[in-house]
Amino acid sequence: MTTRPQPRPQGGWSVELGKGAAAFGRDGFPTAEAASEWAEMASAALKVSTIRIGPKRIVGTGAEALRRWAIDQGTLPRAEGGTHLAPLARLQPLMDDPACALPLAALAPEDLASLRARRLAVLGDPAAMLVEQAALAAAIDDLASLHLPSLEQPFHRQAPDGLLLPDDAGCAAVISHTLAQDAVLGRAVGLVLTTGIAPSVLLACRTSDWNARTQCLRAQGLELAWPGGLATPDGSADSALLGELTTASLAPAVLRIGGGLSLPGLWLAGLRVALRDGRHLDEALALAGLHRADPTA
């Protein structure tokens, strides 16, 4: 199954496993030995990532996880935020990326970092790229919960580009820790982590966007449930929801929280939670500030 490591014209070594549409591999290895070691690891990961459904054997990859997740997105009724349009076509370029052909057990943080760099170059917008990444993370969560319960979520490990996606317990700890240090910063962190709203969109919200009757914050055409444990706006005057906090001050404040967390990682975690809990991809794009949600949907 494993091909021999091949030297690349521009330097380094590459290796490919499998044949045809099921083939996968990686390049950029400094030596043939390093390529061979990765191939051995990937072969073992292929076995761990194989899903058995009756007589069928399906390799659990990022592309397979996204395909299943996208089809499920199309089953949501409009009353629950769906559009009845499975976003398969929109996610196809992401599914076609070489990183999404890897068995999930072999998908490493460096593969995710390379994937993000390639997608950012194509999309030209960090927000659009992070929404895609959140969809991939949510899709891996879904596939693992159904078929690969022992799979380690690759997004939970620090990547070379500095991005780290905290798990659910980590998110709760970050909110609790930040609230104890700074009420305004804790409110911002809590809202991003529980709703998936883009920091730039959140910082533009006013106290007039808060509905005390429904306990919801309205942004980008969406009603966002206010997280429990966060102090609600007093609503006595139309002012900035988060006071003097700005994007310029929020990013370094999140870094000071520690634990490898950054503002993009914080927001990615919130988007992943939103998508995993039933938000449609269209709604995630609205939360990212890329368009407004259709209020009739």
N, C-alpha and C positions, 0 to 999 in steps of 0.2 A: 504493500500500500504506500509506503514512504518512498519518495524519490530521493536520490542522492543530492546532497547540497550542491548548488550550482553557483559558480562565481558570476558576479554581475559586471557588465562592462564598465560601469561607473565606480566599481569598487564594492567590497563586501560580498556577502553570500546570501543566497535565498534558498528556501526549501518549500516544497509543495507536497501535500498529502491528498490522496484520493484522485479520482478522475472525473472529467466532465463537469456537470453542474454542481456536483457535491464536493468538488475539490476546494481546498483552502490552504493557506500557507502564510508565510511572512518573509520579508526580506530585511536587509540592513544589518545582518549579523556580521561581526568583525572577523570571525573565523569559521571554517567548516565545522570545527568541533562544537562551537556555540550553536550553529544551525542544527546539527545532529541532536544536541541535547534538547533543544526546543521541540524538535520533531518527536522525540520519545515522549516528552511531556504531553504534547498535543494528541498523540495516539492514545495515551491513557485517558486524557480528558474526553476524547471522543466516546469512549466506552461509558464513562460516567454521565455524559450528556445525552446518551441515547434514550429515547422515550419509547416504551413498549405499550402499544394500545392494541390489545388483541394480537392478531398475527402481524401487525404492522410494526416497523421499526423506523422511527423518525429521529433525526438528529436535532437536538435542541440548540438552535443558534439564535443570534439576535434577529435575523431575518424571519425565522419561523415564529419567534415570540411576537414580533411586530405584526406579522401577517394575521395571526390569530387575534391579537388585541385590536387591530384596526377593523376586522370583521365584526367583533363584538361592539365596537363603537357605533356601527351602523344599526344595531338592534335597539338602541335607546329610543324611547318615544319622545316626541317633542316636549311633552309635559315634564320630562325629566332632564331636559337640556340637550337632547340629541337632535340630529337633523335627518336621521334615516339614511345618511350618506356615509358609508364606510370610507375613511380617508386613506384607502389603499394607494390611490394614484399619487397623492401628496407625499406619502411616506416611501414610495418606491425608490427614489434616489438614495434615501438613507439605507433601505434594505439592500440595495445593490453595492454598498460600500464593502470592501474586502473585510473589514473588521466584523461586519455582521454575518459573514460566512463562517466565522470561527465557532467551534463548539463552545457553549457558554462556560464550561469549566476551564477552558483555555483562554477566555477573554480577560486580558490583564489591564491594569490601569494605563499602561503605556499605549495599548491598543485604543483605548477610549480617548486618550489625549490626541493621538494621531487622527482618529476619526473626527474629533471636534475641530482640529485645525483644517482638515479637508472640507468639512461641511461649512465652516465659517468662510472659507475662501470662495465657496460656491454661492452661499446665501448672502454674504456681505452684511449680515445683521446679527450681532451677538444674541439678541432676544429670540430671533427665529431659530438660531442654532440651539439655544438652551431649551426651547419648547420641544424640539426634536429629541434632545437628550432625555428630557423628562418622560417623553413617550416611550423611549427605549427602556428606561429604568422601570417604568410602570409595567411595561410589557414583560420584562424579565421577572418582575415580582409575580405577575399573574401566572406565567408559565411554570415558574418554580413552585408556587403554592399548589398547583394542580398535579405536576408530574415530576418535579425534581426538588423535593423538600430539603435535601442536604446541600443544595447548591449555595455557595457563598456569593452574595450580590457583589459583582465587581466594582460597582460605583461606591461601595463603602470603604474602599482603600484609596489612600492619597495618590493622585496621578502626577506625572511629571509636570503638567501644566498648572499644578497647584490646586486643582479642583478635588474636593472631598464632599461626598454626599452623606450626611449623618443619617443613622438609622432612626427608627421611631423613638426609641429610648433616648438617643442622643439629642433629638429635636426637643423633646420634653425637658431634658436637663438644661439645654441652652436657654429655653424660655424662662425656666425657673431661676437660673443663675443670673440672667440679664435683668430680669425684673427686680431682683434683690439689689442690684447695683445701680440701676437707672430706670426709673419708671417710664420715661418717654422712649428710650431706646428699647426697653423690654416690650413696650406696646408695638413698636415697629417690627421687631423681630418676631413677636407672636403672630402678628397679622400676616407677615410674609410667609411664615412657616405653616400656617394653618389654612390659608386661602390661596396661595400661589400668586398673589397679586405682584406685579412688577414693582420694585422699589420706587421707580420714577413715577409710576401711576399713583402709588400710595401717598407719596410725598406731595402730590398735587391735590389730594383730597381735602375737602373742607368739613368743618363740623356740620354744615348744612347737608352733607351727603349721608349723615348718620340718621337712621330712623329709630327713634326710641321705642315706638310701638312694636315694630317687627324685630328689633334688636339686630338690625342688619345695616351694613355699609353698602351704599350703592356706588358702583364704579364700572365704567365701560359697559353700561347697560346690564350689569349683573348685580344680583343681590348676594352679598357675602355675609354669612352668619358671623356675628361677633364672637370671638373665642371666649370661652368661660375662663374666669380668673383674671382677665384684663379689665382695668378700669375703663368705663365707657365715657364718651365725651359728655360734657355738661350741657352742650347745646344752647347755652345762653347767648352766644354771639357767633356770627359767621366768621370763623377764623381758620387758620391752617390746622388740620387734624393733629399733626405732630409738632406743632409749635415751630421752633426755629431749626428743627432738624432738616438737613439737606442731603442730597446724594453725596456731595463732597465730604460731609462730616460722617455720614452713615457708613461708608465703606471702611475707613480706618477704625471706626468704633467696633465694627463686626470683627475685624482682624484682632483687635485687643481682647476679644472674648477668649481667643486661644483655641487649642485643640485642632489646629489646621483649618478652621472654618474661615471662609471668605464670603463676601457679599454674593458673588455668582453661585457659590455652593449653597448658601442659605436659600436663595431664590429657587435654585434647581430642586432642592428638597421640598419646597412649598408647591411647586408645579407638579412634582411627582405625586405628592399626597392628593392634590386636587384631581389629577387624572385617575389615580388609583381608586379614589372614592366616588367616581362617576361623572366627573366633568368631561364634556366632549372636547375633542381637539380644537374645535372652533371656539369654545369658551376659553381654553387655555391661550389661544392666540389673542383673544380679546383681553384677557388678564395681562398679557405681555404688552398691551398697548398697541398692537399691530392693527387692530380694527375694533369696532364696537360690536357687542353681541346684539343679535336681532331680538328686540323686546317681544316680538310676537311668537318666537319659537318656544 
